[in-house]
Amino acid sequence: MFRFEYTDHLFAFAIIPVLVVLFVVMWVMRRKAIELLGDSALLSRLMPQVSKYKHIVKFVLTTLALCVLIVAWANPQWGSKQEKVKRKSADVFIALDISRSMLAEDLRPNRLERAKQFAVNLIDELKGERLGLIIFAGNAYLQMPLTTDYKAAQLFIKSANTEMAPTQGTAIGDVIDLAERCFEEDNKHHKALVIITDGENHDNEAVARMREANSNGLLGFTVGVGTEEGGFMPVVVRGRSDYKRGNNGEPIRTMINETMMRDLASAGQGNYFNLLQGEEVAGSLRQKIDKIEKRELEQRSFSEYESYFQYFIALALLLILIEFFITYGKSKWLEGKDLFKQ
């Protein structure tokens, strides 16, 4: 099994487009500076040994070396020893609301970002359980099936945004239905659902659906995101920032619906928490889920991994060495040839 030991280090690839843009800008500035000296044809005759393309070649080699070093920094690994492992765990789905009301700014920077931060911390708290992810707005979508790959789960959470939902709304009933379908059929007493939302529910059957799921062994927990005072939903109108407005032209204020979320948690024989309670929320959920009856699972997992970062470092050094020995002058064997001429 292949993996990166430090997946967060791969975010360093974001610097590559920046370097490309800087190179293009510098290339244009260089061309303009040369043109100021005189006619380009005349300058070409005055500098016959200067290559047209060596700057590009050297930049490409340097960029490739940097990419390879980033891969080495993330430490690519391959599983070298697999063994059967027996473990006891519960199955937990985390459902994250990505509707537009989650962009309200009554929590800074907004509800969605705070909810994502909480979900990432919750995954750390629930290590040892099998976790799955659901995102929802007008419909519910399975983002990740039940797994113990916690790094991947956190990566999915961090990348969640409101554009991932083609229809708007808050279909909590669909979330419960989807979670029920994704749990294994023989799992009747070892499962839980944590719904993170502002409670702007547009599904009147959600509480009844949670009560039905609870009769099938599901424990339901809700985490409220937002304040009683509420906040406005930012939108972009004709290229400028504004707030979503009603028919009367007034900004629409979205408020947390704690009554519905308490009813939902009660129907699931779980608990309701408000994100404003702080860091204790994730710990409290951990304690509640710890009380769920665990079941023993046998799975094959890799216990030892071989690291291969050294090969990538060697390749990067080779690319840097090649770049170092390439001069800005023309190569004799390419003299008189235009590589880009069709």
N, C-alpha and C positions, 0 to 999 in steps of 0.2 A: 504494500500500500504506500502510495506516494503522499507526501505532505510537506508543508513548509512549517518549520518549528516556530518561526516568528512571522506570522502572516501580516501583522501590523506594519512590518518593515516594507512591505510591498507598496504601501502608500507613497513611498519615495519616488515611484515612477511618475508622480504628478509633476516632478521637476523637469521631466523631459520636454513636454510641450513648451515650457517657459524658456528652456535653452534654445529650442528651435526658433521661437519667435525672436529671441535676442540675436541669434546668428543671422536671421533674415534682415533684421534692422541694421546690424553692423555691416552686412554685405551691401545693402542699398547705400548706406552712408559712405562706404569705401568706394563704390562706383561713382557716386557724385563727387567725392574728393578728387578722384582721378580725372574725371571730366573737366574739373576746374583747371587742371594743369594744361589742357590742350586737346586737340583732336584725338579721338580714340585710335584711329588708324595710324596716326603718327606716333603715338605713344607705344603702340604695339611693335612698331619697327625699332623704336629706341630701347625697348625691353624685350628682345626676341626670346630670351630664355625663361621668361616668367610664365608659368602654367596657368591656364584659365580655370582648371578644375581641381588643383591640388588642395585649395582651401576647403572645398566641399568634401573631398575624400578624407582629409585629416579630421574634419568635424564629424563626419559619419563614423569614423573609427573610434574617435573619443567618446561619442554618444553611445555606441555599441558597448564599449568597455564599461561605461557607467551603468548601463542596463544590466550587464552581466554581474557587476559588483553588487548591485541591488539584490539580484537573485541570490548571490552568495551570502549577503547580509541576512536574508530571510532564512538561510540554512535549509536547502532542499534535503529531504530525508526519504529513505526507502525502508519500509518494514522488513527486517531480516529474520525475525523469529515470531511465529504465531502460536498462540496457545489458547486453550479453552478456559474461560473465566466464568465462575458462578458469582452472581451478585444479586442483591435484593434492592429493588427500587420501585417507585411509583411512576406512573405515566402522567405527565403534566403538559397541557397545552397553554401557551401564553398567547392571548389574542390582543392585538394592538389596533386601536381605532386610528385610522388615517383619513377620516373625513375632514372637510375644510374647516369645520368648527374647531378642530384641534389646532388651527393656526392662530386662534385668539391669543392675545398677549397679556391676559390677566395674570399669567405666570410667565416669568422671563426665562429665555427669550420668547418662547411661546409654549403652549400646552404640549404640542407634539414633541418638541425637543426635550422637554422635561420628562415626558412619558418614556421616550427612548432611553434617556439616561437611567431612569428607574429600571426599565426592563433589562438593560445590560447588567446592572448591579444585582437584579433578581436572579439572573442566570448564574452569576457567581455564587449566590447563596444556595441555589438548587443543584449545584454540582453533586453528582451521585444519582440523580434521577434521570429518567429519559424525558427529554424535552422536545416539544414541537412548537411551531410558530404559525399563527394565523393572523393575517391582516384583513381589515374589513372597513367598509364604508356602506355604500348601497347594497353591496354583496360581500360575501366572505370568501377569502382566497387562502388556500394552503400554501404557505411560504416555505415551510420545512417540515417533513414528517418527523415522527418520534426518533430521536437519536441521542447519542452522548457526545456529539461533536459540538462542544460548547463554544469554541472559537467561531465556527461557522454560524452558529445561532446569533452570536453577538454581532457578527459582520452583517447578517441579514437585517437585524434590528437597526443598526447604524445607517443603513442605506434606505430605510423606509421613508416614503414621502407621499404627499397627497396625490401626486400625479400617477401613482401606481393603481389608483382606483378609477375605472372609467365611469362609474355611476356614484353619485353622492347620496348621503343618507347615513343611517346608523342601524344596520340590520343585525341586531344582536341575536334574534332567533335563528338567522342563517349561520351565525358563528357556532351556536350550540349544536345545530344539525350537522355541520361539517365536522366538528370535534367528535361527535358521536360516531360518525362514519369512519373516522380515522383511527379511533381506538380499536384494538383487537377485539373480536367478537366474544372471546372467552374471558375478557377482562371486565369483571363485574364490581370489584371492590378496591381497585388500586389506581384510580384515575381522578384527576382534578382539572379544572379549567379556571384560569385567571384572566379576567377581562379587564383591560386597561382602557378607560373611556371617559369622556366628559358627560356621558349619560343622555345626550340628546337623542333619545330613542324614537325611531319612527316605526317600530314594530310592536304593536299592542299585544302580541301573543308571546313575547319574550319570557315573561315571568312564568306563564303556564308551561312553556316549552322547557324552561329550566326545571320546573317541578317534575315534569315527566322524565327528564334526563336523570334527575336525582334518584328517582325510583329505580333506575337502571344502574345505580352505583356511582354516579358522577357527583363530585363535590364542586360547588361553584363559588368562586371568590370574585369580588369586584374591587377595583381600585379607581377612585374618582380623581379626575384631573381637571382642575379649574377652581374658581372661587364663587361664592354666593353673589358677589357683585357682578361677576361676568366680565366679558370683554368684547371688543369689536373684531370682526374677521377681516384682515387685510386682503385686498385684491389689487390687481393692476388693471386700470381702465385707460385705454388709449395711451399706453406708455407711461402712465404716472401712477403713483401709489394712492390708494383710496381705501375705503372700507365698504363692505357689502351693505347695500341700502335696500330698504323696503319700498313699497309702492308710493309711500308718502315722501320719499327722498331722505328719510332719516336713517342713520347707521343702525344696523341690526345688532343688538346686544345678545350674545349667547351666554347662557348661565348653566352651571353644573346642575344636573338633576340627581341629587343625592337620594331623594325619596325612592325613585325607581331603582337605583343601584342597591339600596338597602333591601328592597323587596326582592330583587333578583338574587342577592346573596342569601337571603333568608330562605327562598325557594330551593336554593341549592345546598342548604344546610351548611353554608360557609360563613364568611365574614366580609363586611364592607370596610375598606380603608380609604382614607383620603391622602393624596400625595403630600398635602401640607403637613402631615404628621412627621415628615422627615425620614431620616435613615432607618428609623425603627420599623417602617412598613415592611421592607424586604425581610428583616429578621423575624417579624411576627408571622409573615406568610410561611417562612421556612419552618417555624415551630408548628404551625397548623398542618402543613403538608407532611411533616415528620410523623404525625400521629396517624396518617393513613396507613392502612395495612399494606405491607410491602409483599411483593411476590418474587420468587427466585427465578432468575433468568440465566440461561447459559448462552454465552456468545463467544465467538472467536475474536480475539483482538491481538494486535501486535504489541509485544512487550519490549522489544528491542528495535531500535532504528539505527541505520547507518547514515552518517552525514556525508554529503558530497559537496560541501561548499568549497573545498580546496581545489576541485577541478575548475570551478567557475572563476576562482581567483587566478588560477594559472592561465585560463583563457583571456581574462581581462588584462593580465600583465603582458600576454603575447600581443594583444591588440594595441596596447599602449606602446610597446616596443616597436611594432610595425609603424605606428603613427610617428614615432620619434625619428625614425630613419627616413621617412618620406620628406623630401625637400620641397620647397615651393617652386623649384625650377622644373622645366620640361624633362621628361624621360626620353632618352635617345631612341628607344624602340617605338615610342608613340609620336615621334617628331613628324610633323606633316599630316597627322591624322586628327580628325574631329570625332570624338567618341559620341557626340550628341547629334551629329549630322545624319539625316535619314537619306 
